[in-house]
């Protein structure tokens, strides 16, 4: 009986773990970039200005807004 109980528990655990995986790891679709801090992104783009510079692609980019409660987030860019 003890062997039957251990085998049954092992089968149940294996079935539960099998349901956790959706098989998406074999997908060939490109993964989206991790979230980019919006304030850091803007500051980098302003520091890198040039008349002949190519545009930065922001489509499908996920931004995080870590400074949404910081009213002075961009003050250092415009103080002269």
C-alpha positions in Angstrom: 0.0 0.0 0.0 2.9 2.4 0.8 4.4 1.9 -2.7 1.0 2.5 -4.3 0.6 5.8 -2.4 4.1 7.0 -3.3 3.5 6.1 -7.0 0.1 7.8 -7.0 1.5 11.0 -5.4 4.4 11.1 -7.9 1.9 10.7 -10.8 -0.3 13.5 -9.5 2.7 15.8 -9.0 4.0 15.1 -12.5 0.6 15.8 -14.0 0.3 19.1 -12.1 3.8 20.2 -13.2 3.0 19.2 -16.8 0.1 21.6 -16.8 2.4 24.5 -15.9 4.2 24.4 -19.2 2.5 25.6 -22.4 5.2 24.7 -24.8 6.0 28.2 -25.8 9.7 27.7 -25.3 9.9 26.1 -28.8 8.4 29.2 -30.4 10.5 30.9 -33.0 8.7 34.3 -32.5 11.0 37.1 -31.3 10.5 37.9 -27.6 9.7 41.5 -26.7 12.4 43.6 -25.1 12.3 43.9 -21.4 10.7 47.0 -20.0 12.7 50.1 -20.6 12.8 53.0 -18.1 11.1 55.9 -19.9 13.1 58.6 -18.2 16.5 57.0 -18.9 15.4 56.3 -22.5 14.4 60.0 -23.1 17.6 61.3 -21.5 19.8 58.9 -23.7 18.0 60.1 -26.8 18.4 63.8 -26.0 22.1 63.3 -25.2 22.5 61.6 -28.6 21.2 64.2 -31.0 22.5 64.6 -34.5 20.9 65.9 -37.7 21.9 62.7 -39.6 20.9 60.3 -36.9 18.5 57.5 -37.8 15.2 57.4 -35.9 14.9 55.1 -33.0 12.2 52.3 -33.3 9.8 52.5 -30.4 7.1 50.2 -31.8 6.4 47.2 -29.7 8.7 48.7 -26.9 7.4 48.3 -23.4 8.2 51.3 -21.3 8.1 51.4 -17.5 7.3 54.8 -15.9 9.4 54.7 -12.7 9.3 58.5 -12.4 5.6 59.1 -12.8 5.3 60.8 -9.4 8.6 62.8 -9.8 7.7 66.2 -11.2 11.5 67.0 -11.5 12.4 63.9 -13.6 13.4 65.9 -16.6 14.5 69.2 -15.0 18.2 68.5 -15.5 17.6 68.3 -19.2 16.3 71.8 -19.6 18.1 73.9 -16.9 20.7 76.1 -18.5 
